[in-house]
Amino acid sequence: MPAKEVNPDLQKERNTATFNPREFSVLWAGGEDRFQEKKTLEKLFLEDPALQDDLPISYLSHKELYEHSLRKACIIGEKIRKLRADGEDGVDTYNALLGGSLGAAILKEGNPLALHYVMFVPTIMGQGTMDQQVEWLSKAWDCEIIGTYAQTELGHGTFLRGLETRADYDAKTQEFVINTPSLSAYKWWPGGLGHTANHAVVVAQLYTKGEFRGLAPFIVQLRDSDTHNPMPGIDIGDIGTKLGMKGVNNGYLGLKNVRVPLNNMLMKNQQVLPDGTYVAPKNSVLTYGTMMFVRCALIRDTAQSLAKASTIATRYSAVRRQSPIDPNQPEPQIMDHTTQQLKVFPQIAKAIVFKTTGDGIWNMYNVISGEIEQGNLDRLPEMHALSCCLKAICSADATAGVETCRLSCGGHGYMDCSNFPTIYGMSTAVCTYEGENTVMLLQTARYLVKVYGQALNGEKLVPTVSYINDAVNQKKFVNFDGSLESIVKAFQFVAANKTRIAYEQIELRRKQGHGTEVAANLCGTFLTAAADLHGRAFLAQTAYTELLALSRNVSPALADVLKVVLELYLVEACLNRIGDFLRFIDLTDHDVTQLEVRLENCLKRLRPNAVTLVDSFDLHDRVLDSALGAYDGNVYEHIFESTKKNPLNKEPVNGAFHKYLKPFMKAHL
């Protein structure tokens, strides 16, 4: 983006930076090829007048917003179709348009077709037989059918065994009869379900020969292919307005004696034969692959939310001048206030660490998926545990970070034109969908308690929990010298001890006569704390390993900045959990004070490069969509321009004055 009429304070920040922003932009994008692909996609999509908004969407009604979003979604879909025909529709393209910053730039409140690509198609690929994939995938890829994924119900979400939707096999007709037997059984929340999709993968409790078999996925036609009217037995609609993701068209679905053919049950992992004989999956966890895939993708999405929020807050902090530090000097940039730095700079560091970790988890998922395809399930529990806790931690931290950035911008951050409300609405949704965060931590904790028992028996654990082996044999942490390596090791030691306490508490409850599940419930706070520290130890280790590795392969100037980012992240993360560190490690008052001093020092060292670092995220102004965070830094001009788009300001006197206010004012005369 050219520096045209840029705010002088912002331009000065860029002129005095010590590294080349393009170098980090290429790194952030994943290499030169991906950087150029990103630029090409931005040109193709962001310069299309049909994908631009004449009126801020916050002024649209719920119905208008859906229609506006669907129009844009179809234009995007047509462009994807063309890219696919030309062989240019790689995974990165779908990530950028459906979960990434490019898609958010075009559709601020979400894409009503997103679940078609993100859940419907991957579920058919992951759980359909080869014949079923041949039958359904070409139609889905070409959007001859539009699908969604209907699992969550009005009465049940994360607890899948509690789902009430029921599919009974009728051997006489070789069909499944699907019902939602109560109001709480209605499917609730699937994106695009309301008025967009005409098919869905419906997850239901399967019964054959009168016996319960477990959960199974079924492809169900919801609407007529031509008229789009609901099919017989289908009760369907939009669930209404929400805090965020207002354009996604989340829907509800009731089914009454809806019949689907035998082959509409996805049978890669489990089968029902024509006579009703049930063939169980070799491993029941295989059916959860789709959700694990999405959780891994979400970790990277949280980094994008933090990147956007911290970019807006950092640029605003460089432009806004207020509250003299020295009464005899002019008002400084608010970024010169240490307290402002403490709000904003750690969010920049988290964005970088979450992105680095997300890339690693994504690669790990792809490797383990290949192993699963070959029948090797050894690392599946490890992957499931890691994806659960990282999804929970990164989404919670990102949401808190977005809010902190909003607060750092004062009253202007509360305005819709700041784009913080939309970023927050999209971020906080991740804390709930694809597994509510507390439940995710509990699932990780169950795995941790199990492997802790294995470690006590002398078994060698897999790499991501091998630190528990070390801690079992190391009763005391020695030589905390404040180095980054010692902070990482301390995180692992603390995490291992939190797991030890959870394990001991559960064992204590068992000895008191409680069953395993009751004991786990009684120890819930111990379990979630253990999972949280496990995830944070993994983030610390990944940050330390990956950022140091990156710093060895970039220019010395950028390497210096990355080392400051790493130190800032680790020191702040340690101080945020200082109570746990003090509990398990012999830290002195001096040790803690030194950490606090180092934190301030990190903020001071990052200060000269903060603006250029967020510039390096290379977020297009359309992506940020913020009067406070535009590249040119003309904050006040952009805020005032936003008021001119307000429909209320199109006339000098609103009609409500004559209709209501004037009669009220004159009533006493």
BATITOR-972492 format. One record per residue (C-alpha): residue in three letters; x, y, z. Coordinates in steps of 0.5 Angstrom, whole numbers, padded with zeros to 4 digits, always signed. Layout:
// BATITOR-972492
ALAXYZ ...
//
This chain:
// BATITOR-972492
MET+0000+0000+0000 PRO+0003+0007-0002 ALA+0005+0012+0003 LYS+0000+0017+0000 GLU-0002+0023+0005 VAL+0000+0019+0011 ASN-0001+0022+0018 PRO+0006+0024+0019 ASP+0007+0021+0026 LEU+0005+0014+0023 GLN+0010+0016+0017 LYS+0015+0017+0022 GLU+0014+0011+0026 ARG+0015+0007+0019 ASN+0021+0011+0017 THR+0025+0010+0024 ALA+0024+0002+0024 THR+0030-0002+0024 PHE+0028-0008+0019 ASN+0024-0009+0012 PRO+0017-0010+0013 ARG+0016-0014+0007 GLU+0021-0020+0009 PHE+0016-0021+0015 SER+0010-0021+0011 VAL+0013-0026+0006 LEU+0015-0030+0012 TRP+0008-0029+0015 ALA+0004-0031+0009 GLY+0008-0038+0008 GLY+0014-0036+0003 GLU+0014-0032-0003 ASP+0010-0036-0007 ARG+0004-0036-0002 PHE+0005-0028-0001 GLN+0004-0027-0009 GLU-0002-0032-0009 LYS-0005-0028-0003 LYS-0004-0021-0007 THR-0007-0024-0013 LEU-0013-0026-0009 GLU-0014-0020-0006 LYS-0013-0016-0013 LEU-0019-0021-0016 PHE-0023-0021-0010 LEU-0022-0014-0007 GLU-0022-0010-0013 ASP-0029-0013-0016 PRO-0034-0007-0015 ALA-0039-0012-0014 LEU-0036-0015-0008 GLN-0036-0008-0004 ASP-0041-0004+0000 ASP-0044+0002-0001 LEU-0047+0003+0006 PRO-0044+0000+0012 ILE-0048-0007+0013 SER-0049-0005+0021 TYR-0055+0000+0018 LEU-0058-0006+0014 SER-0064-0010+0017 HIS-0063-0018+0019 LYS-0066-0020+0012 GLU-0063-0015+0008 LEU-0056-0017+0011 TYR-0058-0024+0009 GLU-0059-0023+0002 HIS-0053-0018+0001 SER-0049-0024+0004 LEU-0052-0029+0000 ARG-0051-0025-0007 LYS-0044-0024-0005 ALA-0043-0031-0003 CYS-0045-0033-0010 ILE-0040-0028-0013 ILE-0035-0031-0009 GLY-0037-0038-0011 GLU-0037-0037-0018 LYS-0030-0034-0018 ILE-0028-0041-0014 ARG-0031-0045-0019 LYS-0027-0041-0024 LEU-0021-0042-0020 ARG-0022-0049-0019 ALA-0023-0050-0027 ASP-0017-0047-0028 GLY-0013-0051-0023 GLU-0012-0046-0018 ASP-0016-0047-0012 GLY-0011-0050-0007 VAL-0013-0051+0000 ASP-0010-0044+0002 THR-0015-0041-0003 TYR-0021-0044+0001 ASN-0017-0042+0008 ALA-0017-0035+0006 LEU-0024-0034+0003 LEU-0028-0038+0008 GLY-0024-0038+0015 GLY-0018-0032+0013 SER-0018-0025+0013 LEU-0020-0024+0005 GLY-0027-0028+0007 ALA-0028-0023+0013 ALA-0026-0017+0008 ILE-0032-0019+0003 LEU-0037-0021+0008 LYS-0035-0018+0015 GLU-0041-0022+0018 GLY-0039-0029+0015 ASN-0041-0033+0009 PRO-0048-0037+0009 LEU-0044-0042+0004 ALA-0038-0043+0009 LEU-0040-0049+0012 HIS-0042-0052+0005 TYR-0034-0052+0004 VAL-0032-0052+0011 MET-0036-0058+0014 PHE-0041-0061+0009 VAL-0035-0063+0003 PRO-0030-0065+0008 THR-0035-0070+0012 ILE-0037-0073+0005 MET-0029-0074+0004 GLY-0028-0076+0011 GLN-0033-0081+0012 GLY-0036-0083+0006 THR-0034-0089+0002 MET-0031-0088-0005 ASP-0037-0090-0008 GLN-0041-0085-0004 GLN-0036-0079-0006 VAL-0036-0081-0013 GLU-0044-0080-0012 TRP-0044-0073-0008 LEU-0037-0070-0008 SER-0038-0067-0016 LYS-0045-0064-0014 ALA-0042-0061-0008 TRP-0036-0058-0011 ASP-0040-0056-0017 CYS-0045-0053-0012 GLU-0050-0057-0016 ILE-0053-0058-0009 ILE-0051-0054-0003 GLY-0050-0057+0004 THR-0049-0056+0011 TYR-0047-0060+0017 ALA-0053-0061+0022 GLN-0050-0064+0029 THR-0052-0059+0035 GLU-0059-0059+0037 LEU-0063-0054+0041 GLY-0062-0058+0048 HIS-0055-0061+0046 GLY-0049-0059+0044 THR-0042-0061+0046 PHE-0045-0068+0049 LEU-0046-0072+0043 ARG-0048-0078+0046 GLY-0054-0074+0049 LEU-0057-0072+0042 GLU-0064-0074+0041 THR-0065-0074+0033 ARG-0066-0081+0031 ALA-0065-0085+0025 ASP-0069-0092+0025 TYR-0067-0097+0019 ASP-0073-0100+0016 ALA-0071-0106+0012 LYS-0077-0107+0008 THR-0076-0101+0004 GLN-0068-0100+0006 GLU-0069-0093+0008 PHE-0068-0090+0015 VAL-0073-0086+0018 ILE-0071-0080+0021 ASN-0074-0076+0027 THR-0073-0070+0032 PRO-0078-0073+0037 SER-0078-0067+0041 LEU-0077-0059+0041 SER-0070-0060+0044 ALA-0068-0065+0039 TYR-0069-0060+0033 LYS-0062-0058+0030 TRP-0060-0051+0032 TRP-0054-0047+0030 PRO-0052-0050+0023 GLY-0049-0044+0018 GLY-0053-0044+0012 LEU-0059-0048+0014 GLY-0064-0043+0015 HIS-0065-0041+0008 THR-0059-0043+0004 ALA-0057-0050+0004 ASN-0062-0056+0000 HIS-0058-0061+0003 ALA-0055-0063+0010 VAL-0051-0068+0013 VAL-0055-0070+0019 VAL-0052-0073+0025 ALA-0057-0078+0029 GLN-0057-0084+0034 LEU-0058-0090+0029 TYR-0062-0096+0031 THR-0062-0102+0027 LYS-0066-0108+0028 GLY-0069-0105+0034 GLU-0062-0104+0037 PHE-0058-0097+0039 ARG-0052-0097+0035 GLY-0049-0090+0036 LEU-0048-0084+0032 ALA-0048-0084+0025 PRO-0048-0078+0019 PHE-0054-0078+0014 ILE-0054-0074+0008 VAL-0061-0071+0008 GLN-0065-0067+0002 LEU-0068-0061+0006 ARG-0071-0057+0000 ASP-0073-0058-0007 SER-0068-0057-0012 ASP-0072-0053-0016 THR-0077-0049-0012 HIS-0073-0049-0006 ASN-0079-0051-0002 PRO-0078-0055+0004 MET-0079-0062+0003 PRO-0084-0066+0006 GLY-0083-0067+0014 ILE-0078-0062+0014 ASP-0079-0056+0019 ILE-0074-0051+0017 GLY-0072-0043+0018 ASP-0067-0038+0021 ILE-0065-0038+0028 GLY-0065-0030+0029 THR-0060-0025+0030 LYS-0054-0026+0034 LEU-0048-0022+0038 GLY-0044-0024+0031 MET-0043-0028+0025 LYS-0050-0024+0023 GLY-0049-0026+0016 VAL-0048-0034+0017 ASN-0056-0036+0016 ASN-0055-0040+0022 GLY-0062-0045+0022 TYR-0066-0050+0026 LEU-0069-0056+0023 GLY-0074-0061+0025 LEU-0075-0068+0022 LYS-0082-0072+0022 ASN-0081-0079+0019 VAL-0076-0076+0014 ARG-0074-0082+0009 VAL-0067-0083+0006 PRO-0064-0089+0002 LEU-0060-0094+0005 ASN-0054-0091+0001 ASN-0055-0084+0004 MET-0052-0086+0011 LEU-0044-0084+0010 MET-0041-0091+0011 LYS-0033-0091+0011 ASN-0032-0092+0018 GLN-0039-0096+0020 GLN-0044-0100+0015 VAL-0051-0102+0015 LEU-0053-0108+0011 PRO-0059-0108+0007 ASP-0062-0113+0012 GLY-0060-0109+0018 THR-0054-0112+0020 TYR-0050-0107+0023 VAL-0042-0107+0022 ALA-0039-0103+0027 PRO-0033-0098+0026 LYS-0026-0101+0027 ASN-0025-0095+0032 SER-0030-0091+0034 VAL-0026-0084+0035 LEU-0025-0084+0027 THR-0032-0081+0026 TYR-0030-0075+0030 GLY-0024-0073+0025 THR-0028-0067+0022 MET-0029-0063+0028 MET-0021-0065+0029 PHE-0020-0062+0022 VAL-0024-0056+0024 ARG-0021-0054+0031 CYS-0014-0055+0028 ALA-0016-0049+0023 LEU-0019-0045+0028 ILE-0012-0044+0032 ARG-0010-0040+0026 ASP-0016-0036+0025 THR-0015-0034+0032 ALA-0008-0031+0030 GLN-0012-0027+0025 SER-0017-0024+0029 LEU-0011-0022+0034 ALA-0007-0019+0028 LYS-0013-0015+0026 ALA-0014-0012+0033 SER-0007-0011+0034 THR-0006-0007+0028 ILE-0012-0003+0029 ALA-0010-0001+0036 THR-0002+0000+0034 ARG-0004+0005+0029 TYR-0009+0009+0033 SER-0004+0009+0039 ALA+0001+0012+0034 VAL-0003+0017+0031 ARG-0007+0019+0038 ARG-0004+0024+0042 GLN-0006+0025+0049 SER-0004+0026+0057 PRO+0003+0029+0057 ILE+0008+0025+0061 ASP+0012+0031+0062 PRO+0007+0037+0064 ASN+0012+0042+0060 GLN+0012+0038+0053 PRO+0007+0037+0048 GLU+0002+0031+0049 PRO+0005+0025+0047 GLN+0003+0019+0042 ILE-0001+0015+0047 MET+0004+0009+0045 ASP+0009+0012+0049 HIS+0005+0011+0055 THR+0008+0004+0058 THR+0001+0002+0060 GLN-0001+0003+0053 GLN+0004-0001+0051 LEU+0003-0007+0056 LYS-0005-0007+0053 VAL-0003-0007+0046 PHE+0004-0010+0045 PRO+0003-0017+0048 GLN-0003-0018+0043 ILE+0002-0017+0037 ALA+0007-0023+0040 LYS+0001-0027+0041 ALA-0002-0027+0034 ILE+0005-0029+0032 VAL+0006-0034+0037 PHE-0001-0037+0035 LYS+0000-0037+0028 THR+0007-0040+0028 THR+0003-0046+0033 GLY-0003-0046+0028 ASP+0002-0048+0022 GLY+0005-0053+0026 ILE-0001-0056+0029 TRP-0004-0056+0022 ASN+0002-0060+0019 MET+0002-0065+0025 TYR-0006-0066+0023 ASN-0004-0067+0016 VAL+0001-0072+0018 ILE-0003-0076+0023 SER-0009-0076+0018 GLY-0004-0080+0013 GLU-0002-0085+0019 ILE-0010-0086+0020 GLU-0011-0087+0013 GLN-0006-0093+0014 GLY-0010-0096+0020 ASN-0004-0093+0025 LEU-0008-0089+0030 ASP-0003-0089+0035 ARG-0002-0081+0035 LEU-0010-0080+0035 PRO-0011-0079+0042 GLU-0005-0074+0043 MET-0007-0070+0037 HIS-0014-0070+0039 ALA-0012-0067+0046 LEU-0007-0062+0043 SER-0013-0059+0038 CYS-0018-0059+0044 CYS-0014-0055+0049 LEU-0010-0050+0044 LYS-0017-0049+0041 ALA-0020-0047+0048 ILE-0014-0043+0050 CYS-0012-0039+0043 SER-0020-0037+0042 ALA-0020-0035+0049 ASP-0014-0031+0049 ALA-0015-0028+0042 THR-0022-0026+0045 ALA-0019-0023+0051 GLY-0014-0019+0047 VAL-0019-0016+0042 GLU-0023-0013+0048 THR-0016-0011+0051 CYS-0014-0007+0044 ARG-0021-0004+0044 LEU-0021-0001+0051 SER-0014+0001+0049 CYS-0017+0006+0043 GLY-0022+0009+0049 GLY-0029+0011+0046 HIS-0027+0011+0039 GLY-0026+0004+0040 TYR-0033+0003+0042 MET-0036+0006+0035 ASP-0038+0001+0030 CYS-0033+0004+0025 SER-0027+0002+0029 ASN-0029-0005+0027 PHE-0028-0008+0034 PRO-0035-0010+0035 THR-0035-0015+0029 ILE-0028-0017+0030 TYR-0030-0019+0037 GLY-0037-0022+0035 MET-0033-0027+0030 SER-0027-0028+0036 THR-0032-0030+0042 ALA-0036-0035+0037 VAL-0030-0039+0037 CYS-0030-0040+0044 THR-0037-0044+0043 TYR-0037-0047+0037 GLU-0034-0054+0035 GLY-0033-0055+0042 GLU-0035-0051+0048 ASN-0028-0049+0051 THR-0029-0052+0058 VAL-0031-0058+0055 MET-0025-0058+0051 LEU-0020-0057+0057 LEU-0024-0063+0060 GLN-0023-0068+0054 THR-0015-0066+0054 ALA-0015-0067+0062 ARG-0018-0074+0061 TYR-0012-0075+0056 LEU-0007-0072+0061 VAL-0009-0076+0067 LYS-0009-0082+0063 VAL-0002-0081+0061 TYR+0001-0079+0068 GLY-0001-0086+0070 GLN+0003-0089+0065 ALA+0009-0085+0067 LEU+0008-0087+0074 ASN+0009-0094+0071 GLY+0015-0092+0067 GLU+0012-0092+0060 LYS+0016-0087+0055 LEU+0010-0082+0053 VAL+0010-0079+0046 PRO+0013-0072+0045 THR+0008-0067+0047 VAL+0007-0070+0054 SER+0014-0073+0055 TYR+0016-0067+0060 ILE+0011-0071+0065 ASN+0016-0077+0064 ASP+0022-0072+0067 ALA+0017-0069+0072 VAL+0016-0075+0075 ASN+0023-0076+0076 GLN+0025-0069+0078 LYS+0021-0067+0085 LYS+0024-0060+0085 PHE+0026-0055+0079 VAL+0033-0053+0080 ASN+0037-0047+0077 PHE+0031-0042+0075 ASP+0036-0037+0072 GLY+0030-0033+0068 SER+0033-0035+0061 LEU+0028-0036+0056 GLU+0030-0044+0056 SER+0029-0044+0063 ILE+0022-0041+0063 VAL+0020-0046+0058 LYS+0022-0051+0062 ALA+0019-0048+0068 PHE+0012-0048+0064 GLN+0013-0056+0063 PHE+0015-0057+0070 VAL+0009-0053+0073 ALA+0004-0056+0068 ALA+0006-0063+0070 ASN+0005-0062+0077 LYS-0002-0059+0075 THR-0003-0066+0072 ARG+0000-0069+0078 ILE-0005-0066+0083 ALA-0011-0067+0078 TYR-0009-0074+0078 GLU-0008-0075+0085 GLN-0015-0071+0087 ILE-0018-0076+0082 GLU-0015-0082+0086 LEU-0017-0079+0092 ARG-0024-0079+0090 ARG-0024-0086+0088 LYS-0021-0088+0094 GLN-0027-0085+0097 GLY-0032-0089+0093 HIS-0034-0085+0087 GLY-0034-0088+0080 THR-0029-0085+0075 GLU-0034-0080+0072 VAL-0037-0077+0079 ALA-0029-0077+0081 ALA-0028-0073+0075 ASN-0034-0068+0076 LEU-0032-0067+0083 CYS-0025-0065+0080 GLY-0027-0061+0074 THR-0023-0055+0077 PHE-0017-0059+0078 LEU-0017-0062+0071 THR-0019-0055+0067 ALA-0013-0052+0070 ALA-0008-0058+0068 ALA-0011-0058+0061 ASP-0010-0050+0061 LEU-0002-0051+0063 HIS-0001-0056+0059 GLY-0003-0052+0053 ARG+0001-0046+0055 ALA+0007-0050+0056 PHE+0006-0053+0049 LEU+0005-0046+0046 ALA+0011-0044+0050 GLN+0016-0049+0047 THR+0013-0048+0040 ALA+0015-0041+0041 TYR+0022-0042+0043 THR+0023-0047+0038 GLU+0020-0044+0032 LEU+0022-0037+0033 LEU+0029-0038+0035 ALA+0029-0043+0028 LEU+0026-0037+0024 SER+0031-0032+0027 ARG+0037-0036+0024 ASN+0034-0036+0017 VAL+0032-0028+0017 SER+0036-0022+0017 PRO+0040-0020+0023 ALA+0035-0014+0024 LEU+0029-0018+0023 ALA+0032-0023+0028 ASP+0033-0018+0033 VAL+0025-0016+0033 LEU+0023-0024+0033 LYS+0027-0025+0039 VAL+0024-0019+0043 VAL+0017-0022+0041 LEU+0019-0029+0043 GLU+0022-0026+0050 LEU+0016-0021+0051 TYR+0011-0027+0050 LEU+0015-0032+0055 VAL+0016-0027+0060 GLU+0008-0024+0060 ALA+0006-0031+0060 CYS+0010-0033+0066 LEU+0007-0027+0070 ASN+0000-0028+0068 ARG+0001-0035+0071 ILE+0006-0033+0077 GLY+0002-0036+0082 ASP+0003-0043+0079 PHE+0010-0042+0078 LEU+0011-0039+0086 ARG+0007-0045+0088 PHE+0012-0050+0085 ILE+0018-0047+0084 ASP+0022-0043+0089 LEU+0022-0036+0086 THR+0024-0030+0090 ASP+0021-0023+0091 HIS+0027-0021+0087 ASP+0026-0026+0081 VAL+0019-0024+0080 THR+0021-0017+0080 GLN+0026-0018+0075 LEU+0021-0021+0071 GLU+0017-0015+0071 VAL+0023-0011+0070 ARG+0024-0015+0064 LEU+0017-0014+0061 GLU+0018-0007+0061 ASN+0024-0007+0058 CYS+0021-0012+0052 LEU+0016-0007+0051 LYS+0021-0001+0051 ARG+0025-0005+0046 LEU+0019-0007+0041 ARG+0016+0000+0041 PRO+0021+0003+0035 ASN+0018-0003+0031 ALA+0011-0004+0033 VAL+0008+0000+0027 THR+0012-0003+0022 LEU+0011-0010+0025 VAL+0004-0010+0025 ASP+0004-0007+0018 SER+0008-0013+0016 PHE+0002-0017+0017 ASP+0000-0014+0011 LEU-0007-0013+0012 HIS-0011-0010+0007 ASP-0015-0004+0009 ARG-0021-0007+0007 VAL-0019-0013+0011 LEU-0019-0008+0017 ASP-0025-0004+0015 SER-0023+0001+0021 ALA-0023+0008+0021 LEU-0018+0007+0027 GLY-0013+0003+0023 ALA-0013+0005+0016 TYR-0006+0005+0013 ASP-0006+0012+0012 GLY-0007+0014+0019 ASN-0012+0019+0018 VAL-0016+0017+0024 TYR-0021+0023+0025 GLU-0022+0024+0018 HIS-0024+0017+0017 ILE-0029+0017+0023 PHE-0032+0023+0020 GLU-0033+0020+0014 SER-0037+0014+0017 THR-0042+0019+0020 LYS-0043+0022+0013 LYS-0046+0014+0011 ASN-0051+0014+0017 PRO-0058+0014+0014 LEU-0060+0018+0019 ASN-0056+0024+0017 LYS-0059+0024+0010 GLU-0064+0029+0012 PRO-0063+0035+0017 VAL-0069+0034+0020 ASN-0072+0027+0022 GLY-0079+0025+0021 ALA-0079+0023+0028 PHE-0079+0030+0030 HIS-0085+0032+0027 LYS-0089+0025+0029 TYR-0086+0025+0036 LEU-0082+0030+0039 LYS-0085+0036+0037 PRO-0092+0034+0040 PHE-0089+0032+0046 MET-0085+0039+0047 LYS-0091+0043+0045 ALA-0096+0038+0050 HIS-0096+0043+0056 LEU-0098+0049+0052 
//
